[in-house]
Amino acid sequence: MTVWDDLVGQDKVSAVLDGAARDADALVTAAAADQPPPEASRMTHAWLFTGPPGAGRNQAARAFAAALQCVSPDRALGGTPGCGFCDGCHTALLGTHADVSAIAAVGSEILVRDMRDTVRKSYTAPANGRWQIILVEDAERLNEKSANAVLKAVEEPAPRTVWLLCAPSIEDVLPTIRSRCRHLNLRTPSVEAVADMLVRRDGIEPEAAMAAARATQGHADRARRLATDPAARERRAAVLRLPQCLDEVGACLRAAQELVDAAAEDAKQLAEEMDGRETEELKAALGAAQGGRLPRGTAGAVKDLEEMQKRRRTRTQRDSLDVALGDLTGFYRDVLALQLGSRVAIANGDTQDALDRLARGSTPESTLRRIEAIAACRDALDRNVAPLLAVEAMTMALRAG
């Protein structure tokens, strides 16, 4: 299985990246043999991957990084870089390759201090790989200072450094940065392609795979989680019961509180898994004995870690809320399709009775207002409005219709 097999429904993008990886391999081979580089090359030093949620931006960038680091001996015989099995591919895909650095937003922004060491590393030669690769998973979250640091590095790249930036759309990245990148736009994979992936790779029954793919509207990661995690299915079911419980003001406020509490519990579970381990690892790196006191002058490092963990918990809670709001949007989109007699496939077929009741008991205009209320809640969360206030306003608007 090659690294390109992870890209669901992205055949054109896979072909472009495969060609670039071949040319990159030729560049490295020519340099090692002290020969002139090929006259024409599809390889460049900076790439921008865009596409809607679930399209696989980060997976495409990670697969390309693996292909660039591929050390399979088959390459010398004309094989394609990106075998998926060699040490270079395996460690790049897992995120443990020494010459592949991945940066993701911990909170709402990628701060310049988060980028400083990475930018510095981008000017160094690869330690044991073929390229020095910098993967920025949330390029839209670069703030002004961190974006300027990236711009300088992209403007004056080291010879063997490749920048891979991922963002929802090209407009989310500074014009000065995107003008120096080769742009690849990924599309949402079809429901059929996602279902086929779940059957082939995860062994999911075809009927369950199709239901998960349809419920998530082609979002591959969420479809896999829904198909394999009973807790995820229960959370989705609870969210889809919400529109049927908004008959009075008190019920709206309770529903909002339950939604926010569920998101907070998700963040807490992640924190319990990661925070303690990170803290112990940092203390050990700073020289503290097991259960002992920290050496003098190291308290600031622990405080920085605690601040980062707090930012991550906040973002995790809001990401969990965003998944719930996406499920609600899909529910009302199905209601609207029934009201308009559309032939669009129903995403939430397991709630057909509730969809039929709401479709008969309301108008298309009220359904559209409800969809707009969910979008307004998402915008409010993006502007750092307190989650409970934003969700309470949404549930009241859903009740009013």
C-alpha positions in Angstrom: 0.0 0.0 0.0 1.5 3.3 -1.1 1.3 6.6 0.8 -1.2 7.8 -1.8 -3.8 5.2 -0.7 -4.6 7.4 2.3 -6.0 10.1 0.0 -9.6 9.3 -0.4 -11.2 10.5 -3.6 -8.2 12.7 -4.5 -6.8 11.1 -7.7 -5.8 14.3 -9.4 -4.0 15.6 -6.4 -2.3 12.2 -5.9 -1.0 12.3 -9.5 0.4 15.8 -9.1 2.2 14.9 -5.8 3.4 11.6 -7.3 5.0 13.5 -10.2 6.6 16.0 -7.9 8.0 13.3 -5.6 9.6 11.6 -8.6 11.3 14.8 -9.7 12.4 15.5 -6.1 14.0 12.1 -6.0 15.8 12.9 -9.2 17.1 16.1 -7.8 18.5 14.4 -4.7 20.0 11.6 -6.8 21.7 14.1 -9.1 23.1 16.1 -6.2 24.5 12.9 -4.6 26.2 12.0 -7.8 27.5 15.5 -8.3 25.6 15.8 -11.5 23.6 18.9 -12.8 19.9 18.9 -11.8 17.3 18.0 -14.4 16.3 21.0 -16.6 12.6 20.7 -15.8 11.1 19.8 -12.5 7.6 19.7 -11.0 9.1 20.0 -7.5 9.1 23.3 -5.6 10.1 24.5 -2.1 6.6 25.5 -0.9 3.2 24.0 -1.2 -0.3 25.1 -0.1 -3.0 22.5 0.4 -6.5 23.8 0.7 -9.9 22.2 0.9 -13.1 21.9 3.1 -13.0 20.0 6.4 -12.7 16.3 5.8 -11.1 16.6 2.4 -7.8 15.4 3.8 -5.5 18.4 3.5 -3.2 17.3 6.3 -3.2 13.7 5.1 -2.2 14.8 1.6 0.7 16.9 3.0 1.8 14.1 5.3 1.7 11.6 2.4 3.8 13.9 0.3 6.3 14.3 3.1 6.6 10.5 3.4 7.1 10.2 -0.4 9.9 12.8 -0.2 11.6 10.9 2.6 11.1 7.5 0.9 14.3 5.3 1.0 12.9 2.2 -0.7 15.5 0.5 -2.9 12.8 0.1 -5.6 13.2 3.8 -6.5 16.5 2.9 -8.2 14.6 0.5 -10.4 12.1 3.0 -11.5 9.7 2.5 -8.6 7.5 5.4 -7.3 8.7 7.2 -4.1 6.2 6.7 -1.3 6.2 2.9 -0.9 4.5 3.2 2.5 6.7 0.5 4.1 10.3 1.8 4.3 11.7 3.5 7.4 11.4 7.0 5.8 7.7 6.5 4.8 6.8 4.8 8.1 8.3 7.4 10.4 7.1 10.4 8.3 3.5 9.1 8.4 3.7 8.4 12.2 5.2 11.9 12.8 8.5 10.6 14.3 10.8 11.4 11.4 13.7 13.6 12.5 13.5 15.8 9.4 9.7 16.3 9.3 8.5 19.0 11.7 4.7 19.4 12.1 3.2 22.5 13.6 -0.5 22.7 14.6 -2.4 25.4 16.5 -2.7 24.6 20.2 -5.2 27.4 20.9 -6.9 29.8 18.5 -3.6 31.0 17.0 -0.1 29.8 16.1 2.1 32.2 18.1 5.5 33.4 16.9 7.1 31.6 19.8 5.6 28.4 18.5 7.2 29.0 15.1 10.6 30.4 16.2 12.5 27.1 16.6 10.8 25.6 13.6 11.8 28.4 11.3 15.4 28.2 12.7 15.4 24.4 11.9 14.2 25.1 8.3 17.6 26.6 7.5 19.5 23.5 8.6 20.4 20.6 6.4 18.5 17.3 6.8 19.9 15.2 9.7 19.4 11.8 8.1 16.5 12.2 5.6 16.5 13.4 2.0 14.7 16.7 2.7 14.0 19.1 5.7 10.2 19.3 5.7 8.1 21.8 7.7 4.4 20.9 7.8 2.1 23.7 9.1 -1.3 22.0 9.7 -3.3 25.1 10.5 -1.8 27.8 8.4 -5.0 29.9 8.6 -4.3 30.3 12.4 -0.9 32.0 11.9 -1.1 35.4 13.5 0.7 38.5 12.1 4.0 37.8 13.7 4.2 34.1 13.1 3.0 34.6 9.5 5.8 37.1 8.9 8.3 34.6 10.3 7.0 31.9 7.8 7.1 34.5 5.0 10.7 35.2 5.5 11.6 31.5 5.5 9.6 30.8 2.4 11.1 33.8 0.6 14.6 32.7 1.3 14.5 28.9 1.6 17.4 26.6 2.3 18.2 24.3 -0.7 16.8 21.1 0.8 13.9 22.5 2.7 10.2 22.1 1.7 7.3 24.0 3.3 3.9 22.3 3.3 1.0 24.6 4.4 -2.6 23.5 5.0 -5.6 25.8 5.2 -9.3 25.7 4.4 -9.1 28.1 1.5 -6.4 30.1 -0.3 -7.9 33.3 1.1 -7.0 32.2 4.6 -3.3 32.6 3.9 -1.4 35.9 3.4 -1.2 36.8 -0.3 2.6 37.2 0.1 2.9 33.6 1.4 0.5 32.0 -1.0 2.1 33.7 -4.0 5.3 31.8 -3.2 3.5 28.4 -2.9 2.2 25.9 -5.4 -1.5 25.5 -4.7 -3.4 22.3 -4.6 -7.1 22.3 -3.9 -8.7 19.2 -2.5 -12.4 18.4 -2.8 -14.7 16.7 -0.4 -14.6 12.9 -1.3 -17.8 11.3 -2.3 -19.9 9.3 0.2 -19.2 6.1 -1.9 -15.4 6.7 -1.7 -15.4 7.1 2.0 -17.6 4.1 2.5 -15.3 2.0 0.3 -12.3 3.2 2.4 -14.0 2.1 5.7 -14.8 -1.3 4.3 -11.3 -1.9 2.8 -9.1 -0.5 5.6 -11.2 -0.8 8.8 -13.2 -3.9 8.0 -16.6 -2.1 8.6 -19.7 -3.8 7.3 -20.8 -2.2 4.0 -24.2 -1.0 5.3 -22.6 0.5 8.5 -19.8 2.1 6.4 -22.3 3.7 4.0 -24.4 5.0 6.9 -21.3 6.6 8.6 -20.1 8.1 5.4 -23.5 9.5 4.6 -24.0 10.9 8.1 -20.7 12.8 7.9 -21.2 13.9 4.3 -17.9 12.6 3.1 -15.7 13.6 6.1 -13.3 10.7 6.2 -12.0 11.1 9.7 -15.4 11.7 11.3 -16.8 8.8 9.3 -14.1 6.4 10.6 -14.7 7.6 14.2 -18.5 7.2 13.9 -18.1 3.7 12.4 -15.6 2.5 15.0 -16.4 4.4 18.2 -19.7 3.6 20.0 -19.2 6.7 22.2 -19.1 8.9 19.1 -22.3 7.4 17.9 -24.0 8.0 21.2 -22.8 11.7 21.2 -24.2 12.2 17.7 -27.5 10.6 18.7 -27.8 12.9 21.7 -27.1 15.9 19.5 -29.8 14.9 16.9 -32.4 14.5 19.7 -31.9 18.2 20.6 -34.3 19.7 17.9 -37.1 17.6 19.4 -36.6 18.9 22.9 -36.9 22.7 22.4 -40.6 23.2 23.3 -40.0 25.7 26.1 -37.3 28.2 27.3 -36.1 26.1 30.1 -35.6 23.1 27.8 -33.5 25.3 25.5 -31.3 26.4 28.3 -30.9 22.8 29.6 -30.1 21.6 26.1 -27.4 24.3 25.7 -25.8 23.4 29.0 -25.8 19.7 28.1 -24.1 20.4 24.8 -21.4 22.5 26.4 -20.9 20.0 29.2 -20.4 17.2 26.7 -17.8 19.2 24.8 -16.0 20.1 28.1 -16.0 16.4 29.1 -14.3 15.6 25.7 -11.7 18.2 26.4 -11.2 16.9 30.0 -10.7 13.3 28.8 -8.0 14.4 26.3 -6.3 16.5 29.0 -6.2 13.6 31.4 -4.6 11.5 28.8 -2.0 14.0 27.7 -1.3 16.6 30.4 0.1 14.4 33.1 2.4 12.6 30.7 3.7 15.9 29.2 4.3 17.4 32.6 6.2 14.3 33.8 8.3 14.2 30.6 9.2 17.9 31.0 10.1 17.5 34.6 12.4 14.6 33.8 14.0 16.6 31.0 14.6 19.5 33.4 16.4 17.1 35.8 13.7 16.7 38.5 13.8 13.4 40.4 10.7 11.2 40.4 8.3 13.0 42.7 10.9 15.5 43.7 11.2 19.3 43.4 12.2 21.1 40.2 15.7 22.5 39.9 15.9 26.3 40.5 15.1 28.5 37.5 12.9 25.9 35.7 9.5 26.9 37.0 8.9 29.2 34.0 9.1 26.2 31.6 6.5 24.3 33.6 4.3 27.5 33.6 4.6 27.8 29.8 3.6 24.1 29.4 0.5 24.6 31.7 -0.5 27.7 29.6 -0.2 25.6 26.4 -2.3 22.8 27.9 -5.0 25.3 28.9 -5.1 26.7 25.4 -5.4 23.2 24.0 -8.3 22.3 26.3 -10.2 25.4 25.2 -9.6 24.6 21.5 -10.6 20.9 22.1 -13.9 22.0 23.7 -14.7 24.3 20.8 -13.7 21.7 18.2 -16.1 19.2 19.9 -18.8 21.8 19.8 -18.1 22.4 16.1 -18.6 18.7 15.4 -22.0 18.8 17.2 -23.0 22.0 15.3 -22.1 20.3 12.0 -24.4 17.4 12.9 -27.2 19.8 13.7 -26.7 21.6 10.4 -26.9 18.3 8.5 -30.1 17.4 10.4 -31.9 20.7 9.4 -30.5 20.4 5.9 -32.4 17.0 5.7 -35.5 18.7 7.0 -35.2 21.3 4.3 -34.7 18.7 1.6 -37.9 16.9 2.7 -39.8 20.2 2.7 -38.7 21.2 -0.8 -39.2 17.7 -2.2 -35.5 17.5 -3.1 -34.0 14.3 -4.5 -30.8 14.9 -2.4 -30.0 11.8 -0.4 -30.9 12.1 3.3 -27.8 12.1 5.5 -29.5 11.1 8.7 -31.7 8.3 7.7 -31.7 6.8 11.2 -33.8 9.8 12.4 -36.3 9.6 9.6 -39.4 9.9 11.9 -38.1 13.0 13.6 -37.2 14.5 10.2 -40.7 13.9 8.9 -42.3 15.5 12.0 -40.2 18.6 11.8 -40.7 18.9 8.0 -44.5 18.7 8.4 -44.6 21.0 11.4 -42.6 23.9 10.0 -41.9 25.9 6.8 -38.7 26.0 4.6 -38.3 29.6 5.7 -38.1 28.7 9.4 -35.7 25.8 8.6 -33.4 28.2 6.8 -33.5 30.6 9.8 -32.5 27.7 12.0 -29.6 26.8 9.8 -28.5 30.4 9.9 -28.7 30.4 13.7 -26.3 27.4 13.8 -23.9 29.3 11.5 -24.1 32.4 13.7 -23.2 30.2 16.7 -20.2 28.9 14.9 -19.1 32.5 14.1 -19.6 33.5 17.7 -17.4 30.7 18.9 -14.7 31.7 16.3 -14.8 35.2 17.9 -14.2 33.7 21.4 -17.7 34.3 22.7 -18.3 32.2 25.8 -19.5 28.8 24.6 -22.6 28.6 26.9 -23.8 32.1 25.8 -23.3 31.3 22.1 -25.1 27.9 22.4 -28.0 29.3 24.5 -28.6 32.0 21.9 -28.6 29.3 19.2 -31.1 27.0 21.0 -33.4 29.9 21.6 -33.3 30.8 17.9 -33.9 27.1 17.0 -37.0 27.1 19.2 -38.3 30.4 17.6 -37.7 29.1 14.1 
